[in-house]
Amino acid sequence: MVRTLQGRPDIFLCEECGLGYADEATARECEAFCKTHNACSIEITRAAVYRPR
Ligand SMILES: [Zn+2]
């Protein structure tokens, strides 16, 4: 399930890969893709606004 970054309620995280997105729809899309393919979609991660570490 998509959740927001701690202290940043405007950033939605993909729970699978940990990348953050500015909109929940894209985070959900990433999460669905990550779960299905066990890898990230470059097309989707391109839109990431937050990368852990
Ligand atoms: Zn992901």
mmCIF file of the protein (N, C-alpha, C, O) and its ligand, coordinates in Angstrom:
data_MODEL
# 
_entry.id   MODEL 
# 
loop_
_entity.id 
_entity.type 
_entity.pdbx_number_of_molecules 
1 polymer     1 
2 non-polymer 1 
# 
_entity_poly.entity_id                      1 
_entity_poly.type                           'polypeptide(L)' 
_entity_poly.nstd_linkage                   no 
_entity_poly.nstd_monomer                   no 
_entity_poly.pdbx_seq_one_letter_code       MVRTLQGRPDIFLCEECGLGYADEATARECEAFCKTHNACSIEITRAAVYRPR 
_entity_poly.pdbx_seq_one_letter_code_can   MVRTLQGRPDIFLCEECGLGYADEATARECEAFCKTHNACSIEITRAAVYRPR 
_entity_poly.pdbx_strand_id                 A 
# 
loop_
_entity_poly_seq.entity_id 
_entity_poly_seq.num 
_entity_poly_seq.mon_id 
_entity_poly_seq.hetero 
1 1  MET n 
1 2  VAL n 
1 3  ARG n 
1 4  THR n 
1 5  LEU n 
1 6  GLN n 
1 7  GLY n 
1 8  ARG n 
1 9  PRO n 
1 10 ASP n 
1 11 ILE n 
1 12 PHE n 
1 13 LEU n 
1 14 CYS n 
1 15 GLU n 
1 16 GLU n 
1 17 CYS n 
1 18 GLY n 
1 19 LEU n 
1 20 GLY n 
1 21 TYR n 
1 22 ALA n 
1 23 ASP n 
1 24 GLU n 
1 25 ALA n 
1 26 THR n 
1 27 ALA n 
1 28 ARG n 
1 29 GLU n 
1 30 CYS n 
1 31 GLU n 
1 32 ALA n 
1 33 PHE n 
1 34 CYS n 
1 35 LYS n 
1 36 THR n 
1 37 HIS n 
1 38 ASN n 
1 39 ALA n 
1 40 CYS n 
1 41 SER n 
1 42 ILE n 
1 43 GLU n 
1 44 ILE n 
1 45 THR n 
1 46 ARG n 
1 47 ALA n 
1 48 ALA n 
1 49 VAL n 
1 50 TYR n 
1 51 ARG n 
1 52 PRO n 
1 53 ARG n 
# 
loop_
_struct_asym.id 
_struct_asym.entity_id 
A 1 
B 2 
# 
loop_
_chem_comp.id 
_chem_comp.type 
_chem_comp.mon_nstd_flag 
ALA 'L-peptide linking' y 
ARG 'L-peptide linking' y 
ASN 'L-peptide linking' y 
ASP 'L-peptide linking' y 
CYS 'L-peptide linking' y 
GLN 'L-peptide linking' y 
GLU 'L-peptide linking' y 
GLY 'peptide linking'   y 
HIS 'L-peptide linking' y 
ILE 'L-peptide linking' y 
LEU 'L-peptide linking' y 
LYS 'L-peptide linking' y 
MET 'L-peptide linking' y 
PHE 'L-peptide linking' y 
PRO 'L-peptide linking' y 
SER 'L-peptide linking' y 
THR 'L-peptide linking' y 
TYR 'L-peptide linking' y 
VAL 'L-peptide linking' y 
ZN  non-polymer         . 
# 
_pdbx_entity_nonpoly.entity_id   2 
_pdbx_entity_nonpoly.name        ? 
_pdbx_entity_nonpoly.comp_id     ZN 
# 
_pdbx_nonpoly_scheme.asym_id         B 
_pdbx_nonpoly_scheme.entity_id       2 
_pdbx_nonpoly_scheme.mon_id          ZN 
_pdbx_nonpoly_scheme.ndb_seq_num     1 
_pdbx_nonpoly_scheme.pdb_seq_num     101 
_pdbx_nonpoly_scheme.auth_seq_num    101 
_pdbx_nonpoly_scheme.pdb_mon_id      ZN 
_pdbx_nonpoly_scheme.auth_mon_id     ZN 
_pdbx_nonpoly_scheme.pdb_strand_id   A 
_pdbx_nonpoly_scheme.pdb_ins_code    . 
# 
loop_
_atom_site.group_PDB 
_atom_site.id 
_atom_site.type_symbol 
_atom_site.label_atom_id 
_atom_site.label_alt_id 
_atom_site.label_comp_id 
_atom_site.label_asym_id 
_atom_site.label_entity_id 
_atom_site.label_seq_id 
_atom_site.pdbx_PDB_ins_code 
_atom_site.Cartn_x 
_atom_site.Cartn_y 
_atom_site.Cartn_z 
_atom_site.occupancy 
_atom_site.B_iso_or_equiv 
_atom_site.pdbx_formal_charge 
_atom_site.auth_seq_id 
_atom_site.auth_comp_id 
_atom_site.auth_asym_id 
_atom_site.auth_atom_id 
_atom_site.pdbx_PDB_model_num 
ATOM   1   N  N  . MET A 1 1  ? 0.839  -1.196 0.000   1.00 0.00 ? 1   MET A N  1 
ATOM   2   C  CA . MET A 1 1  ? 0.000  0.000  0.000   1.00 0.00 ? 1   MET A CA 1 
ATOM   3   C  C  . MET A 1 1  ? 0.876  1.248  0.000   1.00 0.00 ? 1   MET A C  1 
ATOM   4   O  O  . MET A 1 1  ? 1.874  1.329  0.715   1.00 0.00 ? 1   MET A O  1 
ATOM   5   N  N  . VAL A 1 2  ? 0.482  2.203  -0.807  1.00 0.00 ? 2   VAL A N  1 
ATOM   6   C  CA . VAL A 1 2  ? 1.253  3.437  -0.923  1.00 0.00 ? 2   VAL A CA 1 
ATOM   7   C  C  . VAL A 1 2  ? 1.136  4.246  0.369   1.00 0.00 ? 2   VAL A C  1 
ATOM   8   O  O  . VAL A 1 2  ? 0.049  4.397  0.927   1.00 0.00 ? 2   VAL A O  1 
ATOM   9   N  N  . ARG A 1 3  ? 2.259  4.757  0.827   1.00 0.00 ? 3   ARG A N  1 
ATOM   10  C  CA . ARG A 1 3  ? 2.237  5.648  1.987   1.00 0.00 ? 3   ARG A CA 1 
ATOM   11  C  C  . ARG A 1 3  ? 3.099  6.861  1.663   1.00 0.00 ? 3   ARG A C  1 
ATOM   12  O  O  . ARG A 1 3  ? 3.822  6.877  0.667   1.00 0.00 ? 3   ARG A O  1 
ATOM   13  N  N  . THR A 1 4  ? 3.010  7.873  2.518   1.00 0.00 ? 4   THR A N  1 
ATOM   14  C  CA . THR A 1 4  ? 3.790  9.083  2.250   1.00 0.00 ? 4   THR A CA 1 
ATOM   15  C  C  . THR A 1 4  ? 5.102  9.045  3.015   1.00 0.00 ? 4   THR A C  1 
ATOM   16  O  O  . THR A 1 4  ? 5.252  8.321  3.999   1.00 0.00 ? 4   THR A O  1 
ATOM   17  N  N  . LEU A 1 5  ? 6.035  9.833  2.541   1.00 0.00 ? 5   LEU A N  1 
ATOM   18  C  CA . LEU A 1 5  ? 7.336  9.934  3.177   1.00 0.00 ? 5   LEU A CA 1 
ATOM   19  C  C  . LEU A 1 5  ? 7.168  10.650 4.510   1.00 0.00 ? 5   LEU A C  1 
ATOM   20  O  O  . LEU A 1 5  ? 6.393  11.599 4.626   1.00 0.00 ? 5   LEU A O  1 
ATOM   21  N  N  . GLN A 1 6  ? 7.905  10.182 5.514   1.00 0.00 ? 6   GLN A N  1 
ATOM   22  C  CA . GLN A 1 6  ? 7.802  10.784 6.838   1.00 0.00 ? 6   GLN A CA 1 
ATOM   23  C  C  . GLN A 1 6  ? 8.189  12.257 6.803   1.00 0.00 ? 6   GLN A C  1 
ATOM   24  O  O  . GLN A 1 6  ? 9.281  12.609 6.359   1.00 0.00 ? 6   GLN A O  1 
ATOM   25  N  N  . GLY A 1 7  ? 7.298  13.104 7.268   1.00 0.00 ? 7   GLY A N  1 
ATOM   26  C  CA . GLY A 1 7  ? 7.550  14.537 7.274   1.00 0.00 ? 7   GLY A CA 1 
ATOM   27  C  C  . GLY A 1 7  ? 7.276  15.206 5.937   1.00 0.00 ? 7   GLY A C  1 
ATOM   28  O  O  . GLY A 1 7  ? 7.345  16.430 5.821   1.00 0.00 ? 7   GLY A O  1 
ATOM   29  N  N  . ARG A 1 8  ? 6.964  14.398 4.927   1.00 0.00 ? 8   ARG A N  1 
ATOM   30  C  CA . ARG A 1 8  ? 6.670  14.941 3.593   1.00 0.00 ? 8   ARG A CA 1 
ATOM   31  C  C  . ARG A 1 8  ? 5.376  14.318 3.053   1.00 0.00 ? 8   ARG A C  1 
ATOM   32  O  O  . ARG A 1 8  ? 5.406  13.415 2.217   1.00 0.00 ? 8   ARG A O  1 
ATOM   33  N  N  . PRO A 1 9  ? 4.255  14.817 3.546   1.00 0.00 ? 9   PRO A N  1 
ATOM   34  C  CA . PRO A 1 9  ? 2.965  14.241 3.123   1.00 0.00 ? 9   PRO A CA 1 
ATOM   35  C  C  . PRO A 1 9  ? 2.666  14.437 1.651   1.00 0.00 ? 9   PRO A C  1 
ATOM   36  O  O  . PRO A 1 9  ? 1.679  13.906 1.143   1.00 0.00 ? 9   PRO A O  1 
ATOM   37  N  N  . ASP A 1 10 ? 3.503  15.190 0.961   1.00 0.00 ? 10  ASP A N  1 
ATOM   38  C  CA . ASP A 1 10 ? 3.277  15.433 -0.467  1.00 0.00 ? 10  ASP A CA 1 
ATOM   39  C  C  . ASP A 1 10 ? 4.058  14.445 -1.329  1.00 0.00 ? 10  ASP A C  1 
ATOM   40  O  O  . ASP A 1 10 ? 3.962  14.483 -2.556  1.00 0.00 ? 10  ASP A O  1 
ATOM   41  N  N  . ILE A 1 11 ? 4.833  13.559 -0.697  1.00 0.00 ? 11  ILE A N  1 
ATOM   42  C  CA . ILE A 1 11 ? 5.594  12.576 -1.462  1.00 0.00 ? 11  ILE A CA 1 
ATOM   43  C  C  . ILE A 1 11 ? 5.077  11.175 -1.163  1.00 0.00 ? 11  ILE A C  1 
ATOM   44  O  O  . ILE A 1 11 ? 5.052  10.730 -0.016  1.00 0.00 ? 11  ILE A O  1 
ATOM   45  N  N  . PHE A 1 12 ? 4.666  10.495 -2.229  1.00 0.00 ? 12  PHE A N  1 
ATOM   46  C  CA . PHE A 1 12 ? 4.081  9.166  -2.084  1.00 0.00 ? 12  PHE A CA 1 
ATOM   47  C  C  . PHE A 1 12 ? 5.116  8.098  -2.424  1.00 0.00 ? 12  PHE A C  1 
ATOM   48  O  O  . PHE A 1 12 ? 5.770  8.154  -3.466  1.00 0.00 ? 12  PHE A O  1 
ATOM   49  N  N  . LEU A 1 13 ? 5.250  7.135  -1.535  1.00 0.00 ? 13  LEU A N  1 
ATOM   50  C  CA . LEU A 1 13 ? 6.284  6.118  -1.703  1.00 0.00 ? 13  LEU A CA 1 
ATOM   51  C  C  . LEU A 1 13 ? 5.747  4.812  -2.248  1.00 0.00 ? 13  LEU A C  1 
ATOM   52  O  O  . LEU A 1 13 ? 4.662  4.358  -1.885  1.00 0.00 ? 13  LEU A O  1 
ATOM   53  N  N  . CYS A 1 14 ? 6.540  4.218  -3.134  1.00 0.00 ? 14  CYS A N  1 
ATOM   54  C  CA . CYS A 1 14 ? 6.267  2.852  -3.567  1.00 0.00 ? 14  CYS A CA 1 
ATOM   55  C  C  . CYS A 1 14 ? 6.844  1.950  -2.488  1.00 0.00 ? 14  CYS A C  1 
ATOM   56  O  O  . CYS A 1 14 ? 8.028  2.038  -2.166  1.00 0.00 ? 14  CYS A O  1 
ATOM   57  N  N  . GLU A 1 15 ? 6.021  1.099  -1.942  1.00 0.00 ? 15  GLU A N  1 
ATOM   58  C  CA . GLU A 1 15 ? 6.487  0.280  -0.839  1.00 0.00 ? 15  GLU A CA 1 
ATOM   59  C  C  . GLU A 1 15 ? 7.453  -0.812 -1.284  1.00 0.00 ? 15  GLU A C  1 
ATOM   60  O  O  . GLU A 1 15 ? 8.204  -1.349 -0.470  1.00 0.00 ? 15  GLU A O  1 
ATOM   61  N  N  . GLU A 1 16 ? 7.433  -1.132 -2.539  1.00 0.00 ? 16  GLU A N  1 
ATOM   62  C  CA . GLU A 1 16 ? 8.289  -2.192 -3.055  1.00 0.00 ? 16  GLU A CA 1 
ATOM   63  C  C  . GLU A 1 16 ? 9.731  -1.714 -3.250  1.00 0.00 ? 16  GLU A C  1 
ATOM   64  O  O  . GLU A 1 16 ? 10.674 -2.360 -2.792  1.00 0.00 ? 16  GLU A O  1 
ATOM   65  N  N  . CYS A 1 17 ? 9.888  -0.602 -3.921  1.00 0.00 ? 17  CYS A N  1 
ATOM   66  C  CA . CYS A 1 17 ? 11.244 -0.137 -4.231  1.00 0.00 ? 17  CYS A CA 1 
ATOM   67  C  C  . CYS A 1 17 ? 11.668 1.077  -3.409  1.00 0.00 ? 17  CYS A C  1 
ATOM   68  O  O  . CYS A 1 17 ? 12.854 1.406  -3.367  1.00 0.00 ? 17  CYS A O  1 
ATOM   69  N  N  . GLY A 1 18 ? 10.725 1.743  -2.760  1.00 0.00 ? 18  GLY A N  1 
ATOM   70  C  CA . GLY A 1 18 ? 11.074 2.851  -1.889  1.00 0.00 ? 18  GLY A CA 1 
ATOM   71  C  C  . GLY A 1 18 ? 11.183 4.202  -2.570  1.00 0.00 ? 18  GLY A C  1 
ATOM   72  O  O  . GLY A 1 18 ? 11.463 5.202  -1.910  1.00 0.00 ? 18  GLY A O  1 
ATOM   73  N  N  . LEU A 1 19 ? 10.971 4.251  -3.863  1.00 0.00 ? 19  LEU A N  1 
ATOM   74  C  CA . LEU A 1 19 ? 11.025 5.520  -4.573  1.00 0.00 ? 19  LEU A CA 1 
ATOM   75  C  C  . LEU A 1 19 ? 9.790  6.352  -4.250  1.00 0.00 ? 19  LEU A C  1 
ATOM   76  O  O  . LEU A 1 19 ? 8.714  5.820  -3.979  1.00 0.00 ? 19  LEU A O  1 
ATOM   77  N  N  . GLY A 1 20 ? 9.970  7.674  -4.286  1.00 0.00 ? 20  GLY A N  1 
ATOM   78  C  CA . GLY A 1 20 ? 8.869  8.568  -3.962  1.00 0.00 ? 20  GLY A CA 1 
ATOM   79  C  C  . GLY A 1 20 ? 8.389  9.341  -5.168  1.00 0.00 ? 20  GLY A C  1 
ATOM   80  O  O  . GLY A 1 20 ? 9.174  9.707  -6.043  1.00 0.00 ? 20  GLY A O  1 
ATOM   81  N  N  . TYR A 1 21 ? 7.081  9.587  -5.207  1.00 0.00 ? 21  TYR A N  1 
ATOM   82  C  CA . TYR A 1 21 ? 6.472  10.302 -6.333  1.00 0.00 ? 21  TYR A CA 1 
ATOM   83  C  C  . TYR A 1 21 ? 5.611  11.447 -5.848  1.00 0.00 ? 21  TYR A C  1 
ATOM   84  O  O  . TYR A 1 21 ? 5.084  11.419 -4.736  1.00 0.00 ? 21  TYR A O  1 
ATOM   85  N  N  . ALA A 1 22 ? 5.472  12.453 -6.690  1.00 0.00 ? 22  ALA A N  1 
ATOM   86  C  CA . ALA A 1 22 ? 4.716  13.637 -6.323  1.00 0.00 ? 22  ALA A CA 1 
ATOM   87  C  C  . ALA A 1 22 ? 3.210  13.394 -6.358  1.00 0.00 ? 22  ALA A C  1 
ATOM   88  O  O  . ALA A 1 22 ? 2.436  14.184 -5.816  1.00 0.00 ? 22  ALA A O  1 
ATOM   89  N  N  . ASP A 1 23 ? 2.796  12.298 -6.996  1.00 0.00 ? 23  ASP A N  1 
ATOM   90  C  CA . ASP A 1 23 ? 1.368  11.990 -6.979  1.00 0.00 ? 23  ASP A CA 1 
ATOM   91  C  C  . ASP A 1 23 ? 1.136  10.517 -6.671  1.00 0.00 ? 23  ASP A C  1 
ATOM   92  O  O  . ASP A 1 23 ? 1.921  9.640  -7.032  1.00 0.00 ? 23  ASP A O  1 
ATOM   93  N  N  . GLU A 1 24 ? 0.026  10.288 -5.989  1.00 0.00 ? 24  GLU A N  1 
ATOM   94  C  CA . GLU A 1 24 ? -0.266 8.951  -5.498  1.00 0.00 ? 24  GLU A CA 1 
ATOM   95  C  C  . GLU A 1 24 ? -0.490 7.947  -6.629  1.00 0.00 ? 24  GLU A C  1 
ATOM   96  O  O  . GLU A 1 24 ? -0.128 6.776  -6.515  1.00 0.00 ? 24  GLU A O  1 
ATOM   97  N  N  . ALA A 1 25 ? -1.089 8.421  -7.719  1.00 0.00 ? 25  ALA A N  1 
ATOM   98  C  CA . ALA A 1 25 ? -1.393 7.536  -8.843  1.00 0.00 ? 25  ALA A CA 1 
ATOM   99  C  C  . ALA A 1 25 ? -0.123 6.903  -9.398  1.00 0.00 ? 25  ALA A C  1 
ATOM   100 O  O  . ALA A 1 25 ? -0.104 5.710  -9.702  1.00 0.00 ? 25  ALA A O  1 
ATOM   101 N  N  . THR A 1 26 ? 0.931  7.693  -9.531  1.00 0.00 ? 26  THR A N  1 
ATOM   102 C  CA . THR A 1 26 ? 2.182  7.175  -10.075 1.00 0.00 ? 26  THR A CA 1 
ATOM   103 C  C  . THR A 1 26 ? 2.833  6.212  -9.082  1.00 0.00 ? 26  THR A C  1 
ATOM   104 O  O  . THR A 1 26 ? 3.392  5.192  -9.484  1.00 0.00 ? 26  THR A O  1 
ATOM   105 N  N  . ALA A 1 27 ? 2.763  6.525  -7.813  1.00 0.00 ? 27  ALA A N  1 
ATOM   106 C  CA . ALA A 1 27 ? 3.318  5.637  -6.788  1.00 0.00 ? 27  ALA A CA 1 
ATOM   107 C  C  . ALA A 1 27 ? 2.614  4.281  -6.829  1.00 0.00 ? 27  ALA A C  1 
ATOM   108 O  O  . ALA A 1 27 ? 3.254  3.237  -6.704  1.00 0.00 ? 27  ALA A O  1 
ATOM   109 N  N  . ARG A 1 28 ? 1.305  4.306  -7.004  1.00 0.00 ? 28  ARG A N  1 
ATOM   110 C  CA . ARG A 1 28 ? 0.536  3.066  -7.108  1.00 0.00 ? 28  ARG A CA 1 
ATOM   111 C  C  . ARG A 1 28 ? 0.941  2.276  -8.349  1.00 0.00 ? 28  ARG A C  1 
ATOM   112 O  O  . ARG A 1 28 ? 1.075  1.053  -8.319  1.00 0.00 ? 28  ARG A O  1 
ATOM   113 N  N  . GLU A 1 29 ? 1.128  2.998  -9.414  1.00 0.00 ? 29  GLU A N  1 
ATOM   114 C  CA . GLU A 1 29 ? 1.519  2.390  -10.679 1.00 0.00 ? 29  GLU A CA 1 
ATOM   115 C  C  . GLU A 1 29 ? 2.868  1.693  -10.516 1.00 0.00 ? 29  GLU A C  1 
ATOM   116 O  O  . GLU A 1 29 ? 3.059  0.564  -10.967 1.00 0.00 ? 29  GLU A O  1 
ATOM   117 N  N  . CYS A 1 30 ? 3.798  2.387  -9.865  1.00 0.00 ? 30  CYS A N  1 
ATOM   118 C  CA . CYS A 1 30 ? 5.126  1.834  -9.632  1.00 0.00 ? 30  CYS A CA 1 
ATOM   119 C  C  . CYS A 1 30 ? 5.014  0.584  -8.768  1.00 0.00 ? 30  CYS A C  1 
ATOM   120 O  O  . CYS A 1 30 ? 5.629  -0.441 -9.064  1.00 0.00 ? 30  CYS A O  1 
ATOM   121 N  N  . GLU A 1 31 ? 4.245  0.673  -7.724  1.00 0.00 ? 31  GLU A N  1 
ATOM   122 C  CA . GLU A 1 31 ? 4.094  -0.445 -6.805  1.00 0.00 ? 31  GLU A CA 1 
ATOM   123 C  C  . GLU A 1 31 ? 3.508  -1.668 -7.506  1.00 0.00 ? 31  GLU A C  1 
ATOM   124 O  O  . GLU A 1 31 ? 3.962  -2.794 -7.302  1.00 0.00 ? 31  GLU A O  1 
ATOM   125 N  N  . ALA A 1 32 ? 2.504  -1.429 -8.328  1.00 0.00 ? 32  ALA A N  1 
ATOM   126 C  CA . ALA A 1 32 ? 1.878  -2.524 -9.071  1.00 0.00 ? 32  ALA A CA 1 
ATOM   127 C  C  . ALA A 1 32 ? 2.889  -3.164 -10.012 1.00 0.00 ? 32  ALA A C  1 
ATOM   128 O  O  . ALA A 1 32 ? 2.955  -4.388 -10.125 1.00 0.00 ? 32  ALA A O  1 
ATOM   129 N  N  . PHE A 1 33 ? 3.668  -2.339 -10.678 1.00 0.00 ? 33  PHE A N  1 
ATOM   130 C  CA . PHE A 1 33 ? 4.674  -2.841 -11.613 1.00 0.00 ? 33  PHE A CA 1 
ATOM   131 C  C  . PHE A 1 33 ? 5.757  -3.614 -10.865 1.00 0.00 ? 33  PHE A C  1 
ATOM   132 O  O  . PHE A 1 33 ? 6.138  -4.714 -11.266 1.00 0.00 ? 33  PHE A O  1 
ATOM   133 N  N  . CYS A 1 34 ? 6.246  -3.028 -9.776  1.00 0.00 ? 34  CYS A N  1 
ATOM   134 C  CA . CYS A 1 34 ? 7.301  -3.670 -8.980  1.00 0.00 ? 34  CYS A CA 1 
ATOM   135 C  C  . CYS A 1 34 ? 6.859  -5.038 -8.486  1.00 0.00 ? 34  CYS A C  1 
ATOM   136 O  O  . CYS A 1 34 ? 7.627  -5.999 -8.532  1.00 0.00 ? 34  CYS A O  1 
ATOM   137 N  N  . LYS A 1 35 ? 5.627  -5.124 -8.017  1.00 0.00 ? 35  LYS A N  1 
ATOM   138 C  CA . LYS A 1 35 ? 5.099  -6.386 -7.486  1.00 0.00 ? 35  LYS A CA 1 
ATOM   139 C  C  . LYS A 1 35 ? 4.990  -7.418 -8.591  1.00 0.00 ? 35  LYS A C  1 
ATOM   140 O  O  . LYS A 1 35 ? 5.347  -8.581 -8.399  1.00 0.00 ? 35  LYS A O  1 
ATOM   141 N  N  . THR A 1 36 ? 4.502  -7.000 -9.738  1.00 0.00 ? 36  THR A N  1 
ATOM   142 C  CA . THR A 1 36 ? 4.272  -7.917 -10.842 1.00 0.00 ? 36  THR A CA 1 
ATOM   143 C  C  . THR A 1 36 ? 5.565  -8.404 -11.467 1.00 0.00 ? 36  THR A C  1 
ATOM   144 O  O  . THR A 1 36 ? 5.719  -9.591 -11.757 1.00 0.00 ? 36  THR A O  1 
ATOM   145 N  N  . HIS A 1 37 ? 6.503  -7.469 -11.674 1.00 0.00 ? 37  HIS A N  1 
ATOM   146 C  CA . HIS A 1 37 ? 7.714  -7.810 -12.417 1.00 0.00 ? 37  HIS A CA 1 
ATOM   147 C  C  . HIS A 1 37 ? 8.941  -8.001 -11.550 1.00 0.00 ? 37  HIS A C  1 
ATOM   148 O  O  . HIS A 1 37 ? 9.997  -8.410 -12.032 1.00 0.00 ? 37  HIS A O  1 
ATOM   149 N  N  . ASN A 1 38 ? 8.794  -7.697 -10.247 1.00 0.00 ? 38  ASN A N  1 
ATOM   150 C  CA . ASN A 1 38 ? 9.933  -7.804 -9.341  1.00 0.00 ? 38  ASN A CA 1 
ATOM   151 C  C  . ASN A 1 38 ? 11.080 -6.899 -9.775  1.00 0.00 ? 38  ASN A C  1 
ATOM   152 O  O  . ASN A 1 38 ? 12.246 -7.171 -9.490  1.00 0.00 ? 38  ASN A O  1 
ATOM   153 N  N  . ALA A 1 39 ? 10.736 -5.842 -10.456 1.00 0.00 ? 39  ALA A N  1 
ATOM   154 C  CA . ALA A 1 39 ? 11.717 -4.849 -10.890 1.00 0.00 ? 39  ALA A CA 1 
ATOM   155 C  C  . ALA A 1 39 ? 10.971 -3.558 -11.188 1.00 0.00 ? 39  ALA A C  1 
ATOM   156 O  O  . ALA A 1 39 ? 9.748  -3.549 -11.320 1.00 0.00 ? 39  ALA A O  1 
ATOM   157 N  N  . CYS A 1 40 ? 11.715 -2.480 -11.289 1.00 0.00 ? 40  CYS A N  1 
ATOM   158 C  CA . CYS A 1 40 ? 11.091 -1.197 -11.554 1.00 0.00 ? 40  CYS A CA 1 
ATOM   159 C  C  . CYS A 1 40 ? 10.963 -0.946 -13.049 1.00 0.00 ? 40  CYS A C  1 
ATOM   160 O  O  . CYS A 1 40 ? 11.721 -1.477 -13.860 1.00 0.00 ? 40  CYS A O  1 
ATOM   161 N  N  . SER A 1 41 ? 9.989  -0.125 -13.383 1.00 0.00 ? 41  SER A N  1 
ATOM   162 C  CA . SER A 1 41 ? 9.850  0.310  -14.761 1.00 0.00 ? 41  SER A CA 1 
ATOM   163 C  C  . SER A 1 41 ? 10.607 1.619  -14.915 1.00 0.00 ? 41  SER A C  1 
ATOM   164 O  O  . SER A 1 41 ? 10.357 2.574  -14.180 1.00 0.00 ? 41  SER A O  1 
ATOM   165 N  N  . ILE A 1 42 ? 11.527 1.668  -15.865 1.00 0.00 ? 42  ILE A N  1 
ATOM   166 C  CA . ILE A 1 42 ? 12.300 2.893  -16.077 1.00 0.00 ? 42  ILE A CA 1 
ATOM   167 C  C  . ILE A 1 42 ? 11.372 4.040  -16.442 1.00 0.00 ? 42  ILE A C  1 
ATOM   168 O  O  . ILE A 1 42 ? 11.592 5.188  -16.056 1.00 0.00 ? 42  ILE A O  1 
ATOM   169 N  N  . GLU A 1 43 ? 10.326 3.705  -17.196 1.00 0.00 ? 43  GLU A N  1 
ATOM   170 C  CA . GLU A 1 43 ? 9.349  4.721  -17.587 1.00 0.00 ? 43  GLU A CA 1 
ATOM   171 C  C  . GLU A 1 43 ? 8.717  5.375  -16.368 1.00 0.00 ? 43  GLU A C  1 
ATOM   172 O  O  . GLU A 1 43 ? 8.463  6.580  -16.358 1.00 0.00 ? 43  GLU A O  1 
ATOM   173 N  N  . ILE A 1 44 ? 8.467  4.573  -15.344 1.00 0.00 ? 44  ILE A N  1 
ATOM   174 C  CA . ILE A 1 44 ? 7.808  5.087  -14.141 1.00 0.00 ? 44  ILE A CA 1 
ATOM   175 C  C  . ILE A 1 44 ? 8.813  5.758  -13.210 1.00 0.00 ? 44  ILE A C  1 
ATOM   176 O  O  . ILE A 1 44 ? 8.558  6.849  -12.699 1.00 0.00 ? 44  ILE A O  1 
ATOM   177 N  N  . THR A 1 45 ? 9.950  5.110  -12.990 1.00 0.00 ? 45  THR A N  1 
ATOM   178 C  CA . THR A 1 45 ? 10.921 5.669  -12.038 1.00 0.00 ? 45  THR A CA 1 
ATOM   179 C  C  . THR A 1 45 ? 11.510 6.993  -12.524 1.00 0.00 ? 45  THR A C  1 
ATOM   180 O  O  . THR A 1 45 ? 12.065 7.767  -11.743 1.00 0.00 ? 45  THR A O  1 
ATOM   181 N  N  . ARG A 1 46 ? 11.381 7.230  -13.792 1.00 0.00 ? 46  ARG A N  1 
ATOM   182 C  CA . ARG A 1 46 ? 11.822 8.500  -14.373 1.00 0.00 ? 46  ARG A CA 1 
ATOM   183 C  C  . ARG A 1 46 ? 11.099 9.664  -13.693 1.00 0.00 ? 46  ARG A C  1 
ATOM   184 O  O  . ARG A 1 46 ? 11.633 10.768 -13.584 1.00 0.00 ? 46  ARG A O  1 
ATOM   185 N  N  . ALA A 1 47 ? 9.889  9.394  -13.245 1.00 0.00 ? 47  ALA A N  1 
ATOM   186 C  CA . ALA A 1 47 ? 9.076  10.446 -12.634 1.00 0.00 ? 47  ALA A CA 1 
ATOM   187 C  C  . ALA A 1 47 ? 9.309  10.581 -11.128 1.00 0.00 ? 47  ALA A C  1 
ATOM   188 O  O  . ALA A 1 47 ? 8.709  11.431 -10.471 1.00 0.00 ? 47  ALA A O  1 
ATOM   189 N  N  . ALA A 1 48 ? 10.184 9.736  -10.596 1.00 0.00 ? 48  ALA A N  1 
ATOM   190 C  CA . ALA A 1 48 ? 10.416 9.761  -9.143  1.00 0.00 ? 48  ALA A CA 1 
ATOM   191 C  C  . ALA A 1 48 ? 11.014 11.097 -8.695  1.00 0.00 ? 48  ALA A C  1 
ATOM   192 O  O  . ALA A 1 48 ? 11.900 11.648 -9.348  1.00 0.00 ? 48  ALA A O  1 
ATOM   193 N  N  . VAL A 1 49 ? 10.515 11.597 -7.578  1.00 0.00 ? 49  VAL A N  1 
ATOM   194 C  CA . VAL A 1 49 ? 11.041 12.847 -7.045  1.00 0.00 ? 49  VAL A CA 1 
ATOM   195 C  C  . VAL A 1 49 ? 11.877 12.605 -5.782  1.00 0.00 ? 49  VAL A C  1 
ATOM   196 O  O  . VAL A 1 49 ? 12.521 13.514 -5.260  1.00 0.00 ? 49  VAL A O  1 
ATOM   197 N  N  . TYR A 1 50 ? 11.848 11.366 -5.314  1.00 0.00 ? 50  TYR A N  1 
ATOM   198 C  CA . TYR A 1 50 ? 12.611 11.036 -4.117  1.00 0.00 ? 50  TYR A CA 1 
ATOM   199 C  C  . TYR A 1 50 ? 13.230 9.646  -4.264  1.00 0.00 ? 50  TYR A C  1 
ATOM   200 O  O  . TYR A 1 50 ? 12.555 8.687  -4.638  1.00 0.00 ? 50  TYR A O  1 
ATOM   201 N  N  . ARG A 1 51 ? 14.510 9.560  -3.966  1.00 0.00 ? 51  ARG A N  1 
ATOM   202 C  CA . ARG A 1 51 ? 15.197 8.268  -4.008  1.00 0.00 ? 51  ARG A CA 1 
ATOM   203 C  C  . ARG A 1 51 ? 15.865 8.044  -2.654  1.00 0.00 ? 51  ARG A C  1 
ATOM   204 O  O  . ARG A 1 51 ? 16.637 8.886  -2.195  1.00 0.00 ? 51  ARG A O  1 
ATOM   205 N  N  . PRO A 1 52 ? 15.571 6.916  -2.017  1.00 0.00 ? 52  PRO A N  1 
ATOM   206 C  CA . PRO A 1 52 ? 16.158 6.684  -0.708  1.00 0.00 ? 52  PRO A CA 1 
ATOM   207 C  C  . PRO A 1 52 ? 17.687 6.628  -0.781  1.00 0.00 ? 52  PRO A C  1 
ATOM   208 O  O  . PRO A 1 52 ? 18.243 5.919  -1.621  1.00 0.00 ? 52  PRO A O  1 
ATOM   209 N  N  . ARG A 1 53 ? 18.348 7.353  0.073   1.00 0.00 ? 53  ARG A N  1 
ATOM   210 C  CA . ARG A 1 53 ? 19.810 7.440  0.207   1.00 0.00 ? 53  ARG A CA 1 
ATOM   211 C  C  . ARG A 1 53 ? 20.592 7.869  -0.989  1.00 0.00 ? 53  ARG A C  1 
ATOM   212 O  O  . ARG A 1 53 ? 21.818 7.957  -0.926  1.00 0.00 ? 53  ARG A O  1 
HETATM 213 ZN ZN . ZN  B 2 .  ? 8.363  0.738  -7.162  1.00 0.00 2 101 ZN  A ZN 1 
# 
